Amino acid sequence: MKNYILIVLLLSFSSISSQNDQKAEELLNKVSKKIDASNSYLINFTYTIEKDTNLEGSALISKEKYYLDFMGIQQICDSNYIYTIVPENEEIMISEISKENSETIPPSKLLNFYREGYLIKWFDLIIDSSPNIQYVKLIPIDSNTEISHLLLGINTVNYDIFKLIEIGKNQTKTILKVDSISYNIKIKDDRFVFNRDNYNGYYIEEL
């Protein structure tokens, strides 16, 4: 019985893989190769919701750890817990990574989230004016997700991720545009460490 289940799983994976476009996979492999050669990244980005709101932010990433600065809020992730710091309200929320929404792409996965859970298709329509930007369509394998598909724009000159467009099943659109990526950033030892002593007077809630 165990062997039968294993065979079924292998056949299912093989079927999914065969549905991927080869040239789309080859392009993503070049992106992955560049990412895997680096230990850390600094990403500056602009987040757009339905063309109405443009919000700038940055994320410093090292493997599963990250420091996010977005909308006046900071997040520190030490690979086990996420510490969300709201200076305006002097509040801090602490949550376990395992309890986070699985549909949300965490900052630590911004450069490699596409490696599992999606069918990969070449996308021929032109979205940006630059001739160097090629899009790949990512279709979630999980049919229960609220996401219809993702469009991942890649710079074909340097193989950096340029833009991520998420289309919901309700036709909502959100866009994350990567303004710049710096690789192999030197990071202080305590960058991903949450120190309660630095937040005297803050209300701290553990979720």
PALO-349074 format. One record per residue: residue number from 1; y negated, z, x of N, C-alpha, C in turn. Coordinates in steps of 0.1 Angstrom, whole numbers. Example, Ala and Ser with C-alpha at 12.3 -4.5 7.8 and 13.67 -1.06 7.14 Angstrom:
# residues 2
1,57,78,132,45,78,123,33,78,132
2,22,71,128,11,71,137,0,79,129
***
This chain:
# residues 207
1,12,0,8,0,0,0,-13,0,9
2,-13,8,19,-24,9,28,-27,-5,35
3,-16,-11,39,-17,-24,45,-23,-35,35
4,-18,-34,22,-23,-43,12,-38,-41,10
5,-43,-29,9,-57,-26,7,-65,-31,19
6,-60,-29,31,-67,-34,43,-68,-49,43
7,-57,-56,39,-57,-71,38,-68,-76,28
8,-68,-69,16,-78,-72,6,-92,-71,11
9,-95,-60,18,-108,-58,24,-112,-68,34
10,-102,-72,43,-105,-82,53,-107,-96,46
11,-100,-99,36,-102,-112,29,-115,-112,22
12,-119,-101,17,-132,-100,10,-143,-102,20
13,-142,-95,31,-153,-97,42,-153,-111,47
14,-142,-117,49,-141,-131,54,-147,-140,44
15,-145,-138,31,-151,-146,20,-166,-145,20
16,-171,-133,22,-186,-131,22,-192,-138,34
17,-185,-136,46,-191,-142,58,-191,-157,57
18,-181,-163,51,-180,-178,50,-191,-183,41
19,-197,-175,32,-207,-180,24,-221,-180,31
20,-222,-173,42,-235,-173,49,-237,-187,56
21,-250,-190,57,-254,-203,64,-253,-200,79
22,-247,-209,86,-245,-208,100,-258,-207,108
23,-267,-217,104,-280,-217,112,-288,-205,109
24,-287,-199,97,-294,-187,94,-289,-175,102
25,-275,-175,103,-269,-164,111,-273,-165,126
26,-273,-178,131,-277,-180,145,-291,-175,148
27,-300,-178,138,-314,-173,140,-315,-158,140
28,-308,-152,131,-308,-137,130,-301,-131,143
29,-291,-138,148,-285,-133,160,-294,-133,172
30,-303,-142,173,-313,-143,183,-323,-131,182
31,-327,-128,169,-335,-117,166,-328,-104,171
32,-316,-103,167,-308,-91,170,-307,-89,185
33,-305,-99,192,-303,-99,207,-315,-93,213
34,-327,-97,209,-340,-92,214,-341,-77,211
35,-338,-73,198,-340,-60,194,-330,-50,202
36,-318,-55,203,-308,-46,210,-311,-44,225
37,-319,-53,230,-322,-52,245,-333,-41,247
38,-339,-36,236,-350,-26,237,-346,-13,232
39,-351,-2,238,-348,12,234,-358,17,224
40,-370,12,223,-380,17,214,-390,6,210
41,-397,8,199,-406,-2,194,-418,5,188
42,-429,-2,188,-441,2,181,-445,-9,172
43,-445,-7,159,-448,-17,149,-460,-14,142
44,-470,-23,142,-482,-22,134,-480,-32,122
45,-482,-27,110,-479,-36,98,-490,-35,87
46,-489,-44,78,-497,-44,66,-488,-45,54
47,-490,-36,45,-481,-36,33,-489,-40,21
48,-484,-50,13,-491,-56,2,-482,-54,-11
49,-488,-50,-21,-482,-48,-34,-488,-58,-44
50,-481,-68,-49,-486,-77,-59,-500,-83,-56
51,-503,-85,-43,-515,-91,-38,-528,-82,-41
52,-526,-71,-46,-538,-63,-50,-541,-52,-40
53,-531,-47,-33,-533,-36,-24,-528,-39,-10
54,-537,-39,0,-533,-41,14,-534,-28,22
55,-523,-22,26,-523,-9,33,-518,-11,47
56,-525,-6,57,-521,-7,71,-514,6,75
57,-504,4,84,-497,15,89,-490,12,103
58,-484,21,108,-477,19,121,-464,28,121
59,-454,23,129,-442,31,130,-437,30,145
60,-434,41,150,-428,43,164,-414,46,162
61,-405,37,167,-391,38,164,-382,39,177
62,-373,48,177,-363,49,188,-349,52,182
63,-341,42,180,-328,43,174,-330,48,160
64,-324,60,157,-325,65,143,-337,74,141
65,-345,76,151,-356,84,150,-369,76,149
66,-379,82,142,-391,74,140,-403,84,137
67,-415,78,139,-428,85,135,-436,75,128
68,-438,77,115,-445,68,106,-459,74,103
69,-469,65,104,-483,69,99,-487,58,89
70,-488,63,76,-490,53,65,-497,60,54
71,-509,54,49,-516,59,38,-521,74,40
72,-524,77,52,-529,91,55,-518,101,55
73,-505,97,55,-494,105,55,-485,102,67
74,-480,113,74,-471,111,85,-457,115,82
75,-448,108,87,-434,111,86,-427,112,100
76,-420,123,102,-413,125,114,-398,125,111
77,-390,117,117,-375,117,115,-368,120,128
78,-360,130,128,-353,134,140,-339,129,140
79,-335,120,131,-322,114,128,-314,122,119
80,-318,135,116,-311,143,106,-319,146,94
81,-332,149,96,-341,153,86,-354,144,87
82,-360,143,75,-373,136,74,-384,146,70
83,-394,147,78,-405,157,75,-418,148,71
84,-421,150,58,-433,142,53,-445,151,53
85,-455,148,60,-466,156,62,-479,150,55
86,-484,158,46,-496,153,38,-508,162,42
87,-516,158,52,-527,167,57,-537,170,46
88,-540,160,38,-550,162,27,-547,173,18
89,-534,175,15,-530,186,6,-524,198,13
90,-523,197,27,-517,207,35,-503,210,30
91,-495,200,28,-482,201,23,-472,194,32
92,-460,199,33,-449,193,40,-436,193,32
93,-429,182,31,-417,181,24,-406,178,34
94,-395,185,34,-384,183,43,-372,179,35
95,-366,168,39,-354,163,32,-344,158,42
96,-331,158,38,-320,153,46,-320,138,44
97,-317,131,55,-316,116,54,-305,112,44
98,-294,119,44,-283,116,35,-287,116,20
99,-298,123,16,-303,124,3,-313,113,-1
100,-317,105,9,-328,95,6,-322,84,-2
101,-332,77,-9,-328,65,-17,-322,54,-8
102,-310,50,-11,-303,41,-3,-309,27,-4
103,-316,24,-15,-322,11,-16,-335,9,-8
104,-341,20,-3,-353,19,5,-349,17,19
105,-356,7,25,-354,4,39,-362,14,48
106,-355,23,55,-363,33,63,-369,26,75
107,-380,32,80,-386,26,92,-377,24,104
108,-367,33,105,-358,31,117,-349,18,115
109,-349,12,103,-340,1,101,-349,-12,99
110,-362,-11,101,-370,-23,98,-366,-35,106
111,-361,-33,118,-358,-45,126,-343,-48,126
112,-335,-41,118,-321,-45,118,-314,-42,105
113,-321,-40,94,-316,-37,81,-307,-49,76
114,-310,-61,80,-303,-73,75,-289,-74,80
115,-284,-66,89,-271,-68,95,-259,-66,86
116,-261,-59,75,-250,-56,66,-255,-55,52
117,-247,-58,42,-250,-57,28,-257,-69,22
118,-258,-80,29,-265,-92,23,-258,-105,26
119,-259,-114,16,-255,-128,19,-267,-134,26
120,-265,-143,35,-275,-148,44,-276,-163,41
121,-288,-168,37,-291,-182,34,-303,-187,41
122,-302,-199,45,-314,-206,51,-324,-209,39
123,-337,-207,42,-347,-209,31,-356,-220,36
124,-356,-231,28,-364,-243,32,-378,-244,28
125,-382,-237,17,-395,-237,12,-405,-231,22
126,-417,-237,24,-427,-233,33,-436,-222,26
127,-437,-210,32,-445,-199,26,-458,-197,34
128,-456,-198,47,-468,-196,56,-472,-209,63
129,-485,-210,66,-490,-223,72,-485,-225,86
130,-481,-215,93,-476,-216,107,-463,-224,107
131,-462,-234,116,-449,-242,117,-438,-234,124
132,-442,-223,130,-433,-215,138,-425,-204,130
133,-429,-203,117,-423,-192,109,-412,-198,100
134,-400,-194,102,-388,-198,94,-383,-186,86
135,-381,-188,73,-376,-178,64,-361,-179,62
136,-355,-167,61,-341,-166,57,-340,-158,45
137,-332,-162,35,-330,-155,22,-319,-145,23
138,-321,-133,20,-311,-122,20,-308,-118,5
139,-296,-120,1,-292,-116,-13,-283,-104,-12
140,-287,-93,-19,-279,-81,-18,-265,-83,-24
141,-255,-78,-17,-241,-79,-21,-239,-70,-33
142,-246,-58,-33,-245,-49,-44,-252,-54,-56
143,-245,-57,-67,-251,-62,-79,-259,-52,-87
144,-257,-39,-83,-264,-28,-91,-278,-25,-85
145,-282,-32,-75,-295,-29,-69,-306,-35,-78
146,-318,-30,-76,-330,-35,-84,-336,-46,-76
147,-331,-50,-65,-337,-60,-57,-330,-74,-60
148,-337,-84,-63,-332,-97,-66,-328,-104,-52
149,-338,-104,-43,-335,-110,-30,-347,-106,-20
150,-345,-108,-8,-355,-106,3,-357,-119,10
151,-369,-122,15,-372,-133,23,-377,-127,36
152,-370,-130,47,-373,-125,60,-379,-136,69
153,-391,-135,72,-398,-145,80,-397,-142,95
154,-393,-152,103,-390,-150,117,-398,-160,125
155,-405,-155,136,-412,-164,145,-401,-171,154
156,-400,-184,153,-390,-191,160,-393,-194,175
157,-405,-189,179,-409,-191,193,-404,-178,201
158,-408,-166,196,-404,-154,203,-393,-146,196
159,-389,-150,184,-378,-144,177,-382,-129,172
160,-395,-127,170,-399,-115,163,-399,-116,148
161,-397,-105,141,-398,-105,127,-413,-106,123
162,-417,-115,115,-430,-118,111,-434,-112,98
163,-425,-113,88,-428,-108,75,-416,-106,67
164,-416,-95,58,-405,-92,49,-411,-92,35
165,-405,-101,26,-409,-102,12,-398,-97,3
166,-401,-87,-5,-390,-82,-14,-394,-86,-28
167,-384,-93,-35,-386,-97,-49,-376,-89,-57
168,-382,-81,-67,-374,-73,-76,-368,-81,-87
169,-358,-76,-94,-352,-83,-105,-362,-83,-117
170,-372,-75,-117,-383,-75,-126,-395,-84,-122
171,-392,-92,-111,-402,-101,-105,-413,-95,-98
172,-413,-82,-95,-423,-75,-87,-422,-80,-72
173,-433,-81,-65,-432,-86,-52,-440,-76,-42
174,-433,-72,-32,-440,-64,-21,-438,-71,-8
175,-448,-71,0,-448,-78,13,-451,-68,25
176,-443,-69,35,-446,-61,47,-448,-72,58
177,-460,-73,63,-463,-82,73,-464,-75,87
178,-457,-79,96,-457,-73,110,-469,-79,117
179,-479,-71,120,-491,-75,127,-488,-76,142
180,-480,-67,147,-477,-67,161,-464,-58,164
181,-457,-62,174,-445,-54,178,-446,-52,194
182,-445,-40,198,-444,-37,213,-430,-31,216
183,-424,-36,226,-410,-31,229,-410,-22,241
184,-400,-13,241,-398,-4,252,-410,5,255
185,-415,11,244,-426,20,245,-422,33,251
186,-430,39,260,-428,52,265,-431,62,255
187,-422,71,252,-423,81,242,-422,95,247
188,-431,104,243,-431,118,247,-418,124,242
189,-413,134,249,-401,141,245,-402,147,231
190,-414,152,227,-415,159,215,-421,150,203
191,-421,137,205,-427,129,195,-420,129,182
192,-406,131,182,-398,131,170,-394,145,167
193,-401,155,172,-397,169,169,-408,175,160
194,-403,181,149,-412,188,140,-414,203,144
195,-426,207,146,-429,220,151,-437,228,140
196,-431,237,134,-438,244,123,-451,251,127
197,-451,255,140,-463,263,145,-475,254,145
198,-474,241,144,-485,232,144,-491,231,130
199,-485,237,120,-489,235,106,-491,249,99
200,-498,258,106,-500,271,99,-509,269,87
201,-505,276,76,-512,275,64,-507,264,54
202,-498,255,59,-493,244,51,-482,250,42
203,-481,244,30,-470,247,21,-458,238,24
204,-447,244,27,-435,237,31,-424,238,21
205,-420,226,16,-409,226,6,-397,219,12
206,-385,225,11,-373,219,15,-365,214,3
207,-364,200,3,-358,194,-9,-342,194,-8
***
